[in-house]
Amino acid sequence: MTQSLHGDEADLIIRGGRIHTLDPSDAIVGALAVRDGVIIARGDDAESLDACAVIELDGRTVIPGINDAHLHAAWLGARWPHLFFSDPPPEEQPSGRLVSSAGERRTALRRAWALLAELGITSYTEPGIGPGEDDGETGCFGSDMLDTYLELHRERAQTSRVTLLRLFGTIDGESTLADFERGIRTPPPASDARWLAIPGVKIFADGIPPLATAWVDEPYADGTTGGLLTRGEPDALTAFRRMLELASARGMQIAVHATGDRSIAEFLSVLERRHGDHPTPAGPHYVVHGDLATTAQIARMGRIGAGFAVQPLIAAHTHSWAAVQLGEARLATAWPLAEMLTSNALTTVTSDSPIASPDWRLGLDASLALLTAAGIADDTQSRNRLLRSMTVEAARQDGASAWKGSLEVGRVADLTVLDEDPLTPGRDLATIGVARTIVDGRTVFTRD
């Protein structure tokens, strides 16, 4: 396939391999041409151009740059190499204040960006930075960290594109309606949305099933049902609904940490009631986690253009732990990734790092395990759909489908070069090496 914009010279030509564009027709091409950070030609049209530089793929495979749509980069950079799963025991984990100074915050972000570049990750969502965490234990989520993001952004120091959600409560904890109302009245700072977008807010609705803190209809083994983390008069549910309505009315994107079916139901009821009444947000509203989402809820999300950011690798780590609270019957329907991917609901596969590894290859291997357990074959089609969840669909979550997520003419030149084709069935993605990462037409990592 050939395709090009006008012009006879490129800054960069990439050629000599298999390039999965993930465009609507799933075109596979042999070359890309880049100018000013944007793809200007593909296929034979790209090959015919003169270029200042050429990257020979030597048979390697190119995919669109990976976009982890739920990753705490500041926290990851401050903790690295320590993760909550697949790591030393709790007594050896870092704790307390992780960053205290501007220098430490800058170092944490730069460390995270270097790691993400090494993994082939070109974009991510930082899900929750703001005044609700100004007195937080770690120092990774408060207003000072937002200021550091802005400083590095204005210095053009980024090697990853960032979508950042503001937080007016505490990470994994309570938020008050008064704090939320006060916070959203403060406009987000100005930035270049292609590098640091700040489109909306993160709200913590409930906890997690393994701790029996997710808000559910059917009681846990101990007879409890969990509950909401929002606070306000006259009750937590009213406060939660009011937060959603306030953010929606201002055209903000809303990401809600909700794992229980009851919390997801309440989120849906507000979205459905206000659907079409409020300004269109930059990106669609979505549930983070959605562990116990029902089939009906998944379908309803699709009908209103909303969706889920899910973490199959965390599901793999917590499966037996959750069984104690949920029981085998309910556990069998938990983490319904297969239903999400075959629905019209937006679905992104994410890491939630540093809870789990930021390595997207491990996340997609865990996703394949969930799909095969649900009777779906490990074939090229399944792998394509999963890869889209971390590229095309992640760009859709960011409200950025017009300019990133696929390797089309006019899209930014964000791409990942792999040693082998990840769409070939029957092998672990974790064994496929990342050879090069390019962001905006610039190499930010090369293994050589």
LUMGU-766432 format. One line per field, with one value per residue (C-alpha): residue number from 1; residue in three letters; y, x, z. Coordinates in Angstrom, 2 decimals, decimal comma. Example, Ala and Ser with C-alpha at 12.3 -4.5 7.8 and 13.67 -1.06 7.14 Angstrom:
n: [1 2]
res: [ALA SER]
v: [-4,50 -1,06]
u: [12,30 13,67]
w: [7,80 7,14]
# end
This chain:
n: [1 2 3 4 5 6 7 8 9 10 11 12 13 14 15 16 17 18 19 20 21 22 23 24 25 26 27 28 29 30 31 32 33 34 35 36 37 38 39 40 41 42 43 44 45 46 47 48 49 50 51 52 53 54 55 56 57 58 59 60 61 62 63 64 65 66 67 68 69 70 71 72 73 74 75 76 77 78 79 80 81 82 83 84 85 86 87 88 89 90 91 92 93 94 95 96 97 98 99 100 101 102 103 104 105 106 107 108 109 110 111 112 113 114 115 116 117 118 119 120 121 122 123 124 125 126 127 128 129 130 131 132 133 134 135 136 137 138 139 140 141 142 143 144 145 146 147 148 149 150 151 152 153 154 155 156 157 158 159 160 161 162 163 164 165 166 167 168 169 170 171 172 173 174 175 176 177 178 179 180 181 182 183 184 185 186 187 188 189 190 191 192 193 194 195 196 197 198 199 200 201 202 203 204 205 206 207 208 209 210 211 212 213 214 215 216 217 218 219 220 221 222 223 224 225 226 227 228 229 230 231 232 233 234 235 236 237 238 239 240 241 242 243 244 245 246 247 248 249 250 251 252 253 254 255 256 257 258 259 260 261 262 263 264 265 266 267 268 269 270 271 272 273 274 275 276 277 278 279 280 281 282 283 284 285 286 287 288 289 290 291 292 293 294 295 296 297 298 299 300 301 302 303 304 305 306 307 308 309 310 311 312 313 314 315 316 317 318 319 320 321 322 323 324 325 326 327 328 329 330 331 332 333 334 335 336 337 338 339 340 341 342 343 344 345 346 347 348 349 350 351 352 353 354 355 356 357 358 359 360 361 362 363 364 365 366 367 368 369 370 371 372 373 374 375 376 377 378 379 380 381 382 383 384 385 386 387 388 389 390 391 392 393 394 395 396 397 398 399 400 401 402 403 404 405 406 407 408 409 410 411 412 413 414 415 416 417 418 419 420 421 422 423 424 425 426 427 428 429 430 431 432 433 434 435 436 437 438 439 440 441 442 443 444 445 446 447 448]
res: [MET THR GLN SER LEU HIS GLY ASP GLU ALA ASP LEU ILE ILE ARG GLY GLY ARG ILE HIS THR LEU ASP PRO SER ASP ALA ILE VAL GLY ALA LEU ALA VAL ARG ASP GLY VAL ILE ILE ALA ARG GLY ASP ASP ALA GLU SER LEU ASP ALA CYS ALA VAL ILE GLU LEU ASP GLY ARG THR VAL ILE PRO GLY ILE ASN ASP ALA HIS LEU HIS ALA ALA TRP LEU GLY ALA ARG TRP PRO HIS LEU PHE PHE SER ASP PRO PRO PRO GLU GLU GLN PRO SER GLY ARG LEU VAL SER SER ALA GLY GLU ARG ARG THR ALA LEU ARG ARG ALA TRP ALA LEU LEU ALA GLU LEU GLY ILE THR SER TYR THR GLU PRO GLY ILE GLY PRO GLY GLU ASP ASP GLY GLU THR GLY CYS PHE GLY SER ASP MET LEU ASP THR TYR LEU GLU LEU HIS ARG GLU ARG ALA GLN THR SER ARG VAL THR LEU LEU ARG LEU PHE GLY THR ILE ASP GLY GLU SER THR LEU ALA ASP PHE GLU ARG GLY ILE ARG THR PRO PRO PRO ALA SER ASP ALA ARG TRP LEU ALA ILE PRO GLY VAL LYS ILE PHE ALA ASP GLY ILE PRO PRO LEU ALA THR ALA TRP VAL ASP GLU PRO TYR ALA ASP GLY THR THR GLY GLY LEU LEU THR ARG GLY GLU PRO ASP ALA LEU THR ALA PHE ARG ARG MET LEU GLU LEU ALA SER ALA ARG GLY MET GLN ILE ALA VAL HIS ALA THR GLY ASP ARG SER ILE ALA GLU PHE LEU SER VAL LEU GLU ARG ARG HIS GLY ASP HIS PRO THR PRO ALA GLY PRO HIS TYR VAL VAL HIS GLY ASP LEU ALA THR THR ALA GLN ILE ALA ARG MET GLY ARG ILE GLY ALA GLY PHE ALA VAL GLN PRO LEU ILE ALA ALA HIS THR HIS SER TRP ALA ALA VAL GLN LEU GLY GLU ALA ARG LEU ALA THR ALA TRP PRO LEU ALA GLU MET LEU THR SER ASN ALA LEU THR THR VAL THR SER ASP SER PRO ILE ALA SER PRO ASP TRP ARG LEU GLY LEU ASP ALA SER LEU ALA LEU LEU THR ALA ALA GLY ILE ALA ASP ASP THR GLN SER ARG ASN ARG LEU LEU ARG SER MET THR VAL GLU ALA ALA ARG GLN ASP GLY ALA SER ALA TRP LYS GLY SER LEU GLU VAL GLY ARG VAL ALA ASP LEU THR VAL LEU ASP GLU ASP PRO LEU THR PRO GLY ARG ASP LEU ALA THR ILE GLY VAL ALA ARG THR ILE VAL ASP GLY ARG THR VAL PHE THR ARG ASP]
v: [0,00 3,48 6,76 10,15 13,87 16,40 16,89 15,11 14,96 13,38 13,77 10,02 6,88 3,58 0,55 -3,07 -4,79 -5,50 -2,39 -2,98 0,34 -0,69 1,65 0,81 -1,67 -3,19 -2,33 -3,77 -1,71 -1,94 1,67 4,93 8,46 11,11 14,89 17,22 14,31 13,35 10,43 11,87 8,71 4,92 2,03 2,75 6,47 6,54 4,55 7,05 10,04 11,39 11,45 12,97 9,67 6,06 3,31 -0,17 -2,59 -5,69 -7,72 -6,46 -5,52 -2,04 -1,30 2,00 3,25 1,59 3,81 2,62 4,26 3,85 4,11 6,09 7,27 9,59 6,83 4,26 6,44 7,09 3,38 1,72 -1,10 -2,03 -3,16 -4,25 -7,58 -9,78 -8,03 -8,48 -9,07 -6,07 -5,43 -4,79 -2,46 1,30 3,18 6,65 9,79 8,84 12,33 15,62 18,12 19,48 17,61 14,30 14,82 15,60 12,55 10,33 11,46 11,23 7,73 6,66 8,10 6,30 3,00 3,47 4,27 1,05 -0,85 0,73 2,90 6,29 7,59 7,02 8,33 9,61 8,89 11,21 14,22 17,17 18,98 16,06 14,46 17,54 15,94 12,42 9,93 9,38 12,87 11,41 12,66 16,23 19,65 19,83 16,86 18,56 21,60 19,35 17,85 21,36 22,42 19,48 19,90 23,54 22,55 20,07 17,36 14,70 11,46 10,23 11,90 12,30 12,52 13,67 13,50 15,80 14,41 16,23 13,43 10,92 8,02 4,85 6,78 9,22 12,46 15,06 16,86 20,21 19,55 18,33 21,38 23,68 21,81 21,73 25,47 25,88 25,60 23,26 24,93 25,70 23,11 21,57 18,81 16,65 16,35 17,09 16,90 17,58 16,71 15,66 14,14 10,89 9,84 6,89 5,27 2,10 -0,35 -3,80 -7,26 -9,07 -6,71 -6,83 -3,06 -2,99 -1,96 -4,97 -6,11 -9,68 -9,84 -11,15 -14,27 -12,19 -10,74 -7,21 -5,39 -2,75 0,88 4,22 6,27 9,61 11,79 14,63 15,60 13,98 10,74 9,16 8,23 11,74 13,11 10,65 11,50 15,21 14,91 13,13 15,72 18,66 17,30 16,28 19,70 21,29 19,03 17,17 13,60 11,40 8,30 6,47 3,80 1,32 -2,43 -3,47 -3,92 -1,54 1,35 0,77 0,81 4,20 5,66 4,38 5,77 9,30 9,04 7,73 10,41 13,20 11,68 14,39 17,10 18,17 19,33 16,57 15,86 15,65 11,88 9,41 8,72 5,37 2,98 2,08 -1,66 -2,80 -6,19 -7,18 -5,43 -7,36 -8,25 -5,74 -2,98 -3,61 -3,29 -0,09 1,42 0,74 2,39 5,70 5,65 5,01 2,16 0,46 0,63 -2,87 -4,62 -8,34 -8,69 -7,58 -10,08 -12,82 -11,76 -11,48 -14,32 -16,72 -13,88 -12,65 -16,18 -16,10 -13,15 -13,80 -17,56 -19,71 -18,92 -15,16 -15,46 -17,22 -14,08 -11,57 -9,63 -10,09 -9,00 -11,21 -9,62 -6,14 -6,70 -8,10 -5,27 -1,69 -0,42 1,30 -1,14 -0,42 -2,92 -1,11 -1,87 0,32 0,26 0,26 -2,05 -4,47 -4,43 -1,63 -4,17 -4,20 -7,55 -9,20 -7,46 -8,76 -12,28 -12,10 -10,82 -13,79 -16,10 -14,53 -14,81 -18,45 -19,29 -17,82 -20,06 -17,52 -18,76 -17,32 -16,27 -13,25 -11,66 -11,90 -10,50 -7,68 -6,73 -6,74 -4,68 -2,17 -1,86 -0,38 1,77 2,68 2,36 4,07 7,03 7,02 7,14 10,15 11,87 11,79 9,37 12,06 12,33 9,26 5,55 4,24 4,64 6,61 9,56 12,69 10,87 11,49 9,22 7,38 3,76 0,71 -1,56 -5,22 -8,11 -10,27 -9,97 -9,87 -10,95 -14,38 -16,83 -19,38 -17,59 -15,39 -11,71 -11,33 -13,06 -10,49 -7,87 -4,11 -2,86 0,82 3,38 6,50 9,43 12,33 10,98 10,98 7,86 7,89 4,36 1,96 -1,32 -0,94]
u: [0,00 1,27 0,14 1,79 1,52 3,15 6,91 9,98 12,23 11,83 13,69 13,61 12,73 12,12 12,21 13,09 10,65 7,02 5,11 1,70 -0,07 -3,23 -5,19 -8,86 -7,86 -4,99 -2,57 0,94 3,59 7,33 8,34 7,40 8,63 8,65 8,94 8,70 7,62 4,69 4,27 4,18 4,27 3,98 5,00 6,44 5,73 7,95 10,69 10,77 11,63 15,06 15,79 18,24 18,38 17,36 16,62 17,01 14,75 16,60 13,39 12,14 8,51 7,15 3,96 2,44 4,01 2,53 0,18 -0,34 -3,63 -3,25 0,27 1,53 4,82 5,86 5,32 6,98 10,05 10,32 10,03 11,83 12,89 10,43 6,91 4,06 3,76 6,66 8,95 10,63 8,49 6,71 9,45 11,90 9,58 10,28 7,88 7,25 8,36 9,83 10,36 10,63 12,47 12,10 15,25 13,91 10,63 12,44 14,63 11,59 9,90 13,06 13,75 10,23 10,49 13,78 12,25 9,15 11,26 13,22 9,93 8,59 6,01 5,50 2,40 0,69 -2,02 -0,90 -4,13 -4,36 -2,19 -3,43 -4,04 -5,84 -2,41 -0,44 0,05 0,31 2,79 4,91 5,15 4,39 0,85 0,53 0,46 4,26 4,44 2,05 4,34 7,31 5,45 4,80 8,43 9,78 7,04 7,97 11,63 10,63 12,32 9,63 10,31 6,76 3,46 1,31 -2,38 -2,77 -5,93 -6,31 -7,13 -9,11 -9,09 -6,51 -5,00 -6,97 -8,83 -11,57 -12,54 -14,99 -17,55 -16,33 -12,75 -13,92 -16,11 -13,26 -10,77 -12,69 -13,28 -9,53 -8,78 -5,97 -2,71 -2,00 0,02 0,55 -2,05 0,02 2,65 0,84 -2,94 -4,98 -8,53 -10,30 -10,45 -9,94 -12,43 -12,02 -15,43 -14,53 -11,76 -10,92 -12,56 -9,67 -10,03 -13,86 -13,88 -15,31 -18,99 -21,06 -24,66 -24,00 -22,32 -18,81 -18,04 -18,06 -21,51 -20,32 -20,81 -18,08 -19,02 -18,18 -15,11 -16,75 -17,91 -20,41 -23,89 -26,33 -24,50 -21,68 -23,86 -25,24 -21,69 -20,52 -23,36 -22,80 -19,08 -19,90 -22,50 -20,23 -17,35 -19,60 -21,27 -17,84 -16,96 -14,28 -13,31 -14,10 -12,14 -13,65 -11,81 -14,66 -14,22 -17,58 -20,74 -22,68 -20,22 -20,14 -23,96 -24,08 -21,50 -23,50 -26,78 -25,35 -23,71 -26,90 -29,02 -26,68 -25,71 -26,12 -27,00 -23,46 -20,48 -18,55 -15,31 -11,94 -11,95 -14,68 -15,55 -14,39 -14,15 -10,72 -10,49 -14,12 -13,25 -16,85 -18,58 -21,62 -22,50 -25,36 -23,10 -20,51 -23,21 -24,55 -21,05 -20,77 -24,11 -23,04 -19,50 -17,82 -15,57 -12,98 -9,25 -8,40 -5,34 -5,16 -1,72 -3,14 -5,98 -3,38 -1,58 -4,73 -6,87 -6,46 -6,58 -9,90 -11,36 -11,48 -13,88 -15,80 -16,23 -15,62 -18,89 -18,44 -14,72 -15,50 -17,22 -14,69 -12,35 -14,62 -12,01 -13,37 -16,82 -15,33 -13,22 -16,14 -18,47 -18,73 -17,30 -13,93 -11,42 -7,79 -5,37 -3,15 -0,58 -1,42 2,33 4,04 1,32 2,29 5,06 5,00 6,08 3,14 4,27 3,54 0,17 -0,80 0,35 -1,94 -4,71 -4,25 -4,56 -7,91 -9,13 -8,12 -9,73 -12,94 -12,68 -11,17 -8,32 -4,82 -4,75 -3,72 -7,14 -7,06 -3,55 -4,47 -7,40 -5,21 -2,51 -5,16 -6,21 -2,77 -2,50 -5,63 -8,07 -5,71 -5,53 -9,33 -9,39 -7,07 -9,34 -6,35 -7,47 -7,08 -3,32 -1,88 -2,50 -1,97 0,72 -1,23 -0,21 -0,75 -0,34 2,63 5,63 5,42 6,41 8,01 10,44 10,32 12,60 9,67 6,01 3,78 0,77 2,26 0,25 1,71 4,53 4,83 5,05 7,39 10,11 9,99 12,70 12,26 14,93 14,03 11,47 10,68 8,60 7,70 10,16 13,03 14,72 14,40 15,72 17,81 19,08 22,29]
w: [0,00 -0,83 0,64 1,03 1,68 -0,63 -0,54 -1,87 1,18 4,61 7,86 8,35 6,44 8,25 5,97 5,48 7,83 8,61 9,72 11,33 10,85 12,78 10,51 9,83 7,11 9,15 6,36 6,58 4,80 4,26 4,85 6,57 5,89 8,60 8,51 11,51 13,70 11,46 9,06 5,52 3,41 3,57 1,38 -2,08 -1,70 1,37 -0,36 -3,25 -1,05 -0,21 3,51 5,95 7,87 7,27 9,78 8,33 10,16 8,96 9,05 12,40 13,09 13,76 15,69 16,83 20,05 23,13 25,16 28,76 29,63 33,42 34,81 37,83 36,30 39,13 41,68 39,43 38,97 42,69 43,59 40,70 40,58 43,33 42,38 44,63 42,82 41,71 44,13 47,54 50,64 52,26 54,80 51,94 50,00 50,07 52,31 53,65 51,83 48,46 47,01 48,89 46,70 43,19 42,21 43,49 41,66 38,41 38,85 39,45 36,24 34,15 35,52 34,62 31,11 30,50 31,65 29,51 26,46 27,01 27,05 23,86 25,66 24,02 25,87 29,20 31,50 34,90 36,80 39,76 40,62 42,64 45,93 47,53 47,95 49,03 52,45 51,06 52,43 49,32 47,82 44,39 43,82 45,12 43,48 43,60 41,24 38,84 38,95 38,13 35,20 33,93 34,37 32,40 29,81 29,25 29,01 26,28 28,28 27,78 25,97 26,66 25,88 29,00 29,74 33,34 35,45 38,41 41,85 44,53 47,09 48,24 46,29 47,06 49,73 50,59 48,89 50,13 48,02 49,38 48,30 44,92 44,30 45,27 43,10 39,83 40,02 39,50 35,77 34,69 33,72 30,07 28,15 24,73 24,75 22,41 25,15 28,43 28,21 31,37 30,25 33,41 36,87 38,73 41,43 43,77 44,19 46,11 47,02 45,65 45,86 47,62 50,59 50,47 49,94 46,40 46,59 45,53 45,43 46,53 49,97 50,46 52,45 55,65 54,92 54,08 50,78 50,79 50,17 48,61 49,47 48,67 51,56 51,86 52,98 53,23 52,38 50,38 47,40 47,00 47,18 44,51 42,16 42,68 41,87 38,62 37,68 38,45 36,38 33,52 33,42 32,98 30,06 31,99 31,26 34,26 35,24 38,20 40,17 40,48 40,91 42,36 40,32 42,57 42,16 38,39 38,34 40,07 37,69 34,72 36,04 36,18 32,76 31,16 32,78 31,65 28,29 25,64 28,18 29,03 26,94 25,18 27,05 25,29 25,86 26,84 30,46 31,78 34,69 35,97 36,81 36,45 38,00 38,66 35,76 34,55 30,95 31,01 32,35 29,63 26,97 28,56 28,59 24,87 24,12 25,66 24,30 27,66 28,69 30,87 31,62 32,87 34,33 33,46 35,04 38,40 37,89 37,49 40,66 42,81 41,45 44,38 46,90 45,51 45,57 49,36 49,32 46,11 46,03 42,96 41,17 41,26 40,62 37,34 36,02 37,39 35,08 32,01 29,46 26,69 26,96 27,03 23,93 21,93 22,98 21,76 25,02 24,92 26,45 27,21 28,72 31,22 33,93 36,94 37,53 40,01 41,38 38,61 36,04 33,45 30,82 28,40 27,00 30,36 30,44 27,02 27,94 30,99 28,71 26,37 29,36 30,29 26,70 26,25 29,60 28,15 25,08 22,67 20,52 20,67 17,03 14,99 15,39 19,19 19,34 17,00 19,22 22,32 20,64 19,59 23,24 23,99 20,86 18,90 21,81 24,24 21,85 21,77 25,58 25,37 22,86 20,49 17,77 15,11 15,59 17,34 17,97 14,44 11,77 9,19 7,07 9,14 12,48 14,75 14,29 17,61 17,09 18,64 16,81 17,90 17,07 15,99 15,06 18,18 16,14 15,44 17,61 19,94 21,69 24,77 23,97 26,94 24,91 22,09 22,39 22,01 19,61 19,31 20,49 18,45 19,72 17,44 14,87 17,37 18,74 22,54 23,03 21,00 22,34 20,34]
# end
